[in-house]
Amino acid sequence: MPLTFLRTWGEVCDHYNNEAEKTFAAIMTIIDEFCTTMEGNDSDASLDFSDFTKYGAVQSGCQYLVIANFGLNVVQFLPFEGTVDPQSWADFIKLTESDEFRSLFV
């Protein structure tokens, strides 16, 4: 099953409500030890991963490539260095759409 890359907070919310059993990836910012948010989230809402099996250390205020499955309660945090500017974001999204990248998650 290919990995779903979510680009917006709305996509994360829809995924949680409709496709929780599917693994997803997203660039997220750590708020504290267990909670994350995304660029463009205009609310105080966050994802709470406190009950999940977690892989990878996190630091508040830093961005990570988050790979998670709500149905299995598993999350992996991979450091994503630097601020995501529009060009690097576009380049990364292009990468995630390549067959080579997707084959890593099948």
Secondary structure, 3 states (H helix, E strand, C coil): CCCEECCCHHHHHHHHHHCCCCCEEEEEEECCCCEEECCCCCCCCCEECCCCEEECCCCCCCEEEEEEECCCCEEEEEECCCCCCHHHHHHHHHHHCCHHHHHCCC
